[in-house]
Structures are given as structure tokens and as C-alpha cells.
Amino acid sequence: MMFKYELKKIFSKRMNKVLLAAVLVMTVIYSGMAIGSMSYTDADGQSHTGIDAGRLLAEDVNQWKGKLTTEKISEVINDYKTLSAKYQDEIPNTEYGKTVQSYYDIYSFVIGVLTPDSEWNEGAVYQLSDEQLQDIYTIYQDNMKKMAEEYGTTPEKRSYLENVYKKIEIPFTFEAKGSWATMTMYAQTYVLLMAVIIGFLVAGIFSGEFRPGTEDVFFATKYGRSKAIKNKIIAGIFVSTVIYWIGVGILSLISFAVMGTSGFFTLYQIDDPYSIYVMTYGEYYLLILVGGYIATMFCAALTMLVTVKMHTPNLAVCIPFFLLCMIPFIARVLPAFDAFFNLLPTVLTNILNVVRSPILFQIGPFVFRQISFLMFLYILLFIVLLPLIYRGYSRYGLRKNSMTNVCYPFNSVRNTCGSQL
């Protein structure tokens, strides 16, 4: 009953209703933006965007669907070399729509393989001989060994990286992954905004009881310092979880229903060959959503704790915005503190960039990748914050009231006034 009452208080506030409406509108807008960002070029060189573009692009790219053998790679590279020689300035849109568009992801993969520690450079392709093309996966494996030696600053890290790279199945299984690649970009920004909005919602759960005179009534009730507080915390967790997953669920449902789901099982290494996160594009998308959820829940719990301690939501509502939005900008101008910034929750809402960095943590003989380590860390910190919220709120006013004179004017025998010890 108390839990339902807390939910009713949260959803009855006008500001919260406005925020929830804003979430719905924002979700639809983001879905439309994701769908509209897909582009397809037809054989006549005409560019198309909108509802059909995503599926048309997937259909074109899926000409190369299946095992990405060295024969397919050789065919792609030789065709691109021929076109480049024919059109030395720029390949026209007609040729791009006819052939290049369908295999451009494969072409980019080869460049990524050849430039493990340098900027993306198309010139590397033109230096490949036919024999080297046939050995492209051997080159890839040799470069993985070099990457493990370079970034494995300790024997344990080196061994860890070698084991990670062994998990990459060669040859790749390829499928058009345009819809997933697009949604990873939009989902990352979306979960960041969700974390900020949810921070506003949960900040008011405790602050409403700090209005003059209200706390006296709240704490005077039978369960004011026990079950009532627990229900507030549970309501905060429940509201944050439901709003977050309904939001990302609607975003995903609308977007993938229009763009299609081709590429769920395409290995992420097709875009970033030497990433230490071996996963498919579907798993990559889910990682972004789960990382965003963990960061959101941690910020929500921290927001509630600050509200309890400060007795006002004014400062608390800024916490998600500062931690997740301002910190990345500060990190750019203070590179000397990279080690510190690499441990902050903003990492979990910036997975799009983090997966490209081979950052490892080592505790004794144990080695952890940055994202998995921070996921565990902030789940643990979230759990630790919950009893702190409970304790901070349940003890509110006890010290002050312990020395307050308490009168009993309605005592049946006599009026008594004394000090509550």
C-alpha cells in the first residue's frame, strides 16, 4: 500500500508528468532521426533516405553475406583498385551505387587490418599484392600478436590479450549491419539523456518530506523511519528501471521495425579489427543499453542520497548532468588525469568510444577490461548507496529532537512537560 502511494506521488506531480511526456516525444524523435540518417544510393547515383533506405541498403550489402573468405576480399580490393585507377579524382555516385556501396564495409575492414596503430589510410590497400591479399588473415593474426605485446605492459596483460584475440573466429561471418551501427550512435546519446531525466524524477522522492512541518508528520507515523523509507527507495529503483527500459524498448522497437535487424551476428571487429571486446553488433548494442542502465541507476541512487543529506533537490538534480555530461568535456582539457577519468561512470555512457581503447586494469594476477570492471564497480557502489540512503533519512532530526521539550497536554492525569532523552 505504501509503495503504491509513493508511486502515486511521483506520477501525480505536474513536473514529472511533463518530464515523462518529454521522454516519449524524445524517444519518437530519436527513432525518426535514426531512421532518417540511413542513406542508400541506387544504381543511377541517386541518394535515398527515409523509411525504405535502411532495408534497401541491407539488401544491397547482403550480396556479400556469408563467410568472408580471402577470395571475396581479393575480389573486393581488386574491383576497388580498378575503379580507382579509372576514376583517379573520385569514384562517381553511379559506380558507388552499382558496386562500391555493397562491399564498402569489407574494404574498410581490410584497411583497418593493415593499419593497426595508425590513422585510417587508403594508401595501404594499393601496396597489397595478390599474394598478400590471400594471406590477409595471416597478416591480421600477426598484427594481433604485435598489439598484445604493445599493450600488454605486464605478462598477465599480455597473456590476457592473446587469449582475447584467440576468440576472434576467422574467417568472419559477414552480414549487413547498417541498422545496428546506426542505432549504437543514437542509443548512446539517448541513454545519456534518460539518465539526466531520471535524475530529476528521483530527486523529488525524498525532498517532498522536507517541507516545513511535513517531516514531523512523516516521521511521527508508525513506519515513518522504517517501511516508509524502504518503500521510497524501492519506488525510486522501480521508477528508474521501468522508465529506462520502456524508453529504450520503444526506441529499439520503432527503429528496428523500420530499418530491419540484419547484422545482429556480424562481428564488431569488421569495423574495429583490433578491439579487445569480441562481440557481435547485437551484443554491442545491448552492451550500450546495459552500461547506460548501470550508470543511470548509480546516478539515481547518488541523487537520492544527496537529496537526503542536503534536504533539497536543487543540488542533487545536477549530479547526473555533471557526472555524465560535463566530465567528458573536462577530461578533454585535462589529459593528465586520464587514469582518474577512466574510472568514472561517464565511461558507461561513452561505450561507443571506449570499445576502441585497449584499456586494462590489473589487480594482483587478475586482469579486467575497462567496461566489465566498471560495470561491476558501479553495480557494487549502487548496492552500497542504498543502505546509506536509508540510514541518512531514518536518522533525520533525531539529534535535534532528542533535546527538545516534549509536552503531553492531553495526559488524563496532569499536563507534563519534560525533556526527551
MODAUR-V658231 format. One record per pair of residues at least 4 apart in sequence whose ideal C-beta (glycine too) atoms are under 7 Angstrom apart, sorted by the first residue. I is the first residue (numbers start at 1). J is the second residue. Records with the same first field share a line. If there is no record, write none. Layout:
BEGIN
I: J ; J
END
This chain:
BEGIN
1: 5
2: 6 ; 227 ; 228 ; 231
3: 7 ; 231 ; 234 ; 235
4: 8
5: 9
6: 10 ; 231 ; 232 ; 235
7: 11 ; 235
8: 12
9: 208
10: 16 ; 201 ; 205 ; 235 ; 239
11: 16
13: 17 ; 204
14: 18
15: 19
16: 20 ; 201
17: 21
18: 22
19: 23 ; 197 ; 200 ; 201
20: 24
21: 25
22: 26
23: 27 ; 197 ; 243 ; 247
24: 28
25: 29
26: 30 ; 193
27: 31 ; 247 ; 250 ; 251
28: 32
29: 33
30: 34 ; 186 ; 190 ; 251
31: 35 ; 251 ; 254 ; 255
32: 36
33: 37 ; 186
34: 182 ; 183 ; 186 ; 255
35: 51 ; 54 ; 255 ; 258 ; 259
36: 49 ; 50
37: 182
38: 49 ; 53 ; 54 ; 57 ; 178 ; 182 ; 259
39: 47 ; 49 ; 53
40: 48 ; 53 ; 56 ; 57
41: 45 ; 46 ; 47 ; 93 ; 96 ; 97 ; 101
42: 46 ; 48 ; 97
43: 94 ; 97 ; 98
44: 94 ; 97
45: 92 ; 93 ; 94 ; 97
48: 52 ; 53 ; 56
49: 53
51: 258
52: 56
53: 57
54: 58 ; 178 ; 179 ; 258 ; 259 ; 260
55: 59 ; 259 ; 260
56: 60
57: 61 ; 176 ; 178
58: 62 ; 176 ; 178 ; 179 ; 260 ; 262
60: 101 ; 102
61: 102 ; 105 ; 176 ; 178
62: 175 ; 176 ; 262
63: 102
64: 72 ; 102 ; 103 ; 106 ; 174
65: 174 ; 175
66: 174
67: 171 ; 173
68: 72 ; 73 ; 106 ; 171 ; 172 ; 174
69: 171
70: 74 ; 133 ; 134 ; 136 ; 137
71: 75
72: 76
73: 77 ; 106 ; 110 ; 133 ; 136
74: 78 ; 130 ; 133 ; 134
75: 79
76: 80 ; 103 ; 106 ; 107
77: 81 ; 107 ; 110 ; 125 ; 128 ; 133
78: 82
79: 83 ; 99
80: 84 ; 100 ; 107
81: 85 ; 126
82: 86
83: 87 ; 91 ; 95 ; 100
84: 91
87: 91 ; 92 ; 95
91: 95 ; 96 ; 100
92: 96
93: 97
94: 98
95: 99 ; 100
96: 100 ; 101
97: 101
100: 104
103: 107
104: 108
105: 109 ; 270
106: 110 ; 174
107: 111
108: 112
109: 113 ; 270 ; 273
110: 114 ; 125 ; 136
111: 115 ; 120 ; 121 ; 122 ; 124 ; 125
112: 272 ; 273
113: 136 ; 139 ; 140 ; 143 ; 273
114: 124
115: 119 ; 120 ; 121 ; 124
116: 143 ; 147 ; 274
123: 127
128: 132 ; 133
130: 134
131: 135
132: 139
135: 139
136: 140
137: 141 ; 170 ; 171
138: 142
139: 143
140: 144 ; 273
141: 145
142: 146
143: 147
144: 148 ; 165 ; 274
145: 149
146: 150
147: 151 ; 161 ; 274
148: 152 ; 158 ; 161 ; 162 ; 165
149: 158
151: 161 ; 358
152: 157 ; 158 ; 161
153: 157
154: 158 ; 362
155: 159
156: 160 ; 362 ; 365 ; 367
157: 161 ; 360 ; 362 ; 367
158: 162
159: 163
160: 164 ; 360 ; 367
161: 165 ; 276
162: 166
164: 276 ; 278
167: 278
168: 269 ; 278
172: 267 ; 270
173: 265
174: 266 ; 270
175: 262 ; 263 ; 265 ; 266
176: 262 ; 263
177: 181 ; 262 ; 263 ; 266 ; 281
178: 182 ; 263
179: 183 ; 256 ; 259 ; 260 ; 261 ; 262 ; 263
180: 184 ; 263 ; 264 ; 281 ; 282 ; 285
181: 281
182: 186
183: 187 ; 255 ; 285
184: 188 ; 284 ; 285 ; 288 ; 352
185: 352
186: 190
187: 191 ; 248 ; 251 ; 285 ; 288 ; 289
188: 192 ; 288 ; 349 ; 351 ; 352
189: 193
190: 194 ; 248 ; 251
191: 195 ; 248 ; 288 ; 289 ; 292 ; 296 ; 349
192: 196 ; 324 ; 325 ; 349
193: 197
194: 198 ; 244 ; 247 ; 296
195: 199 ; 292 ; 295 ; 296 ; 299 ; 320 ; 324 ; 349
196: 320 ; 321 ; 324
197: 201
198: 202 ; 240 ; 243 ; 244 ; 296 ; 300
199: 203 ; 299 ; 300 ; 303 ; 317 ; 319 ; 320
200: 317
201: 239
202: 236 ; 239 ; 240 ; 300 ; 303 ; 304
203: 207 ; 303 ; 307 ; 313 ; 316 ; 317
204: 208 ; 313
205: 232 ; 235 ; 236 ; 304
206: 232 ; 304 ; 307 ; 308 ; 393
207: 307 ; 312 ; 313
209: 214 ; 215 ; 218
210: 214 ; 215 ; 311 ; 312
214: 218
215: 219 ; 396 ; 397
216: 220
218: 224 ; 228
219: 224 ; 225 ; 397
220: 224
221: 228
223: 227 ; 228
224: 228
225: 229 ; 394
226: 230
227: 231
228: 232
229: 233 ; 390 ; 393 ; 394
230: 234 ; 390
231: 235
232: 236
233: 237 ; 386 ; 389 ; 390
234: 238
235: 239
236: 240 ; 300 ; 304
237: 241
238: 242
239: 243
240: 244 ; 296 ; 297 ; 300
241: 245
242: 246
243: 247
244: 248 ; 293 ; 296
245: 249
246: 250
247: 251
248: 252 ; 289
249: 253
250: 254
251: 255
252: 256
253: 257
254: 258
255: 259
256: 260 ; 261
263: 281
264: 280 ; 281 ; 282
265: 280 ; 282
266: 270 ; 280 ; 281
267: 280
268: 272 ; 275 ; 277 ; 279 ; 280 ; 281 ; 284
269: 273 ; 275 ; 278
272: 355 ; 356
275: 355 ; 356
276: 358 ; 369
277: 355 ; 369
279: 283 ; 284 ; 287
280: 284
281: 285
282: 286
283: 287
284: 288
285: 289
286: 290
287: 291 ; 351
288: 292 ; 351
289: 293
290: 294
291: 295 ; 348 ; 349 ; 351 ; 371 ; 375
292: 296 ; 348 ; 349
293: 297
294: 298 ; 348 ; 375 ; 378 ; 379
295: 299 ; 324 ; 345 ; 348 ; 349 ; 378
296: 300
297: 301 ; 382
298: 302 ; 345 ; 378 ; 381 ; 382
299: 303 ; 319 ; 320 ; 323 ; 324 ; 345
300: 304
301: 305 ; 382 ; 385 ; 386 ; 389
302: 306 ; 319 ; 385
303: 307 ; 316 ; 317 ; 319 ; 320
304: 308 ; 389
305: 309 ; 385 ; 388 ; 389 ; 392
306: 310 ; 315 ; 316 ; 319
307: 313 ; 316
308: 389 ; 392 ; 393
309: 392
310: 315 ; 316
313: 317
318: 322
319: 323
320: 324
321: 325 ; 326
322: 326 ; 327
323: 327 ; 344 ; 345 ; 346
324: 345 ; 346 ; 349
326: 330
327: 331 ; 341 ; 344 ; 346
328: 332 ; 346 ; 350
330: 334
331: 341
337: 341
338: 342
342: 347 ; 359 ; 370
343: 374
345: 378
346: 350
347: 354 ; 370 ; 374
348: 374 ; 375 ; 378
350: 354
351: 355 ; 371
354: 370 ; 371
359: 370
360: 367 ; 368 ; 369
361: 368 ; 370 ; 373
362: 366 ; 367
368: 372 ; 373
369: 373
370: 374
371: 375
372: 376
373: 377
374: 378
375: 379
376: 380
377: 381
378: 382
379: 383
380: 384
381: 385
384: 388
385: 389
386: 390
387: 391
388: 392
389: 393
390: 394
391: 395
397: 401
398: 402
400: 404
401: 420
402: 420
403: 419
404: 420
405: 417 ; 418 ; 419
406: 418 ; 420
407: 417
408: 415 ; 416
409: 415
411: 415 ; 416
END
